[in-house]
Amino acid sequence: MKNRPKILVTNDDGITSKGIFSLIQVAKEFGDVIVVAPDKPQSATGHSITIHHPLRLNKYINFDGVEAYSCSGTPVDCVKLAIYEILNGKPDLLLSGINHGENTSTNVLYSGTMSAAVEGAMENIPSIGFSLANFSVDAEFSGAQWAARQIISKSMEKNIPENTCLNVNVPDLPMDSLKGFRICRQAHAFWADRFDKRLDQFGKTYYWLTGEFSNIDTHEDTDLTAMKNGFVSIVPTHFDMTAYQVLDKLKNWNL
Amino acid sequence: MKNRPKILVTNDDGITSKGIFSLIQVAKEFGDVIVVAPDKPQSATGHSITIHHPLRLNKYINFDGVEAYSCSGTPVDCVKLAIYEILNGKPDLLLSGINHGENTSTNVLYSGTMSAAVEGAMENIPSIGFSLANFSVDAEFSGAQWAARQIISKSMEKNIPENTCLNVNVPDLPMDSLKGFRICRQAHAFWADRFDKRLDQFGKTYYWLTGEFSNIDTHEDTDLTAMKNGFVSIVPTHFDMTAYQVLDKLKNWNL
């Protein structure tokens, strides 16, 4: 009898979030689950790793028999610790999320959830990051769970291409209102940032990041368009950031 | 008379490092410099941004008349604060570094220095990240300064392509031993990680990331090969992480 796949689950909202609990429920249907996730919110930590101070791991006992550890570091730290200290090897599948809030477009660079999946791709582990377009702590994840089930099943059947992870975003809709799935490219969109600038109790200035997301890329083939139209978007994502299309142009600079 | 270009300088080693001082010296030859850089080391913070707590900016007075601010956040926070709070607009050029330690290959994802340049590219600011292959605090930057001077000059003449930044790495060699410049792609290499696992004074375990860099990609056209052969490597870098080459394969999954 074939062993059940070993599935590593992590996220960036922290181990106590509803999103990771929802993902564990689905993951258990497909294999033996091990959880290594941040002990506190780590949203927007991107591909940050902890090198200036040590990390802690603690057993986490609230997942009803599932082996789980909370980690003092970032999502990418969690993946590294899972592989090199807990599993002593690679899992068969890495799942990250389900994120509270979407990670479409350039958010893939800021997202700890997606950076954990990208780290998995760097280790050549089949890896998928899931995000739901709802930031609230008690968001309804049943639609995202349904989508995750379909995508995990298909990924295990077809195999995710080498050194690639999937960036999956699910619209905040009831399950039966989801239109299906779209394979997309990352939209060219950005944050129109601004800062709340205020005075603290000592009269000193502080700044707090805020802003609005602007989509300047309304093409049919993007994750943002798919989401807007009620589809689950799937962007195959890699870690080669070379701008190949301009290599020749730069070679003509004759530096 | 044409105004001098406005040049934003940042880094990830912190505002007191020798690397940023070395870069400011070069930048002043090309325009009016403004510095916004982390108030402490922020290496390996990747594209992390600070959203869970506010940020502080303080005037920094030790750059001999150059307007400078230290920031409590990450390199990407520094870029955002510079654009949206200090300059109230985009600089003509963004320079990040000179990093103490190289940022070739997949290190582009972990590097705060390069993430600041990528953030610049997202804002469509001509942006260049510089790194020297020497981690020491008193590294000799004259070779890297020479390289930076050539590349900045050429970039201002030829224009960096839209939404692209340059990832420049300089071998740790005396200036007259540098072989020249190579336009490269990002090598497919990775960290073979491990953790130092030790007990603290209370008998509790802690983990500290360490490891060695492994190059499994020895092709001629990579940044690692250029560096190994004594050339300054220049990788045009963008923020579209879509794995275009597998889009059709995934579409055939018929999800």
Interface residues (C-beta under 8 A of the other chain):
Chain A: P41 S43 A44 T45 G46 H47 S48 I49 T50 I51 H52 H53 P54 L55 R56 L57 T74 V76 D77 K80 L81 I83 Y84 E85 T106 V108 L109 Y110 S115 V118 M122 E123 Q150 I151 K154 K158 P161 N163 T164 G180 F181 I183 R185 Q186 H188 F190 D193 R194 F195 K197 R198 K204 T205 Y206 Y207 W208 L209 I234 V235 P236 T237 H238 F239 D240 M241 T242 A243 Y244 V246 L247 K249 L250 K251 W253 L255
Chain B: P41 S43 A44 T45 G46 H47 S48 I49 T50 I51 H52 H53 P54 L55 R56 L57 T74 V76 D77 K80 L81 I83 Y84 E85 T106 V108 L109 Y110 S115 V118 M122 E123 Q150 I151 K154 K158 P161 N163 T164 G180 F181 I183 R185 Q186 H188 F190 D193 R194 F195 K197 R198 K204 T205 Y206 Y207 W208 L209 I234 V235 P236 T237 H238 F239 D240 M241 T242 A243 Y244 V246 L247 K249 L250 K251 W253 L255
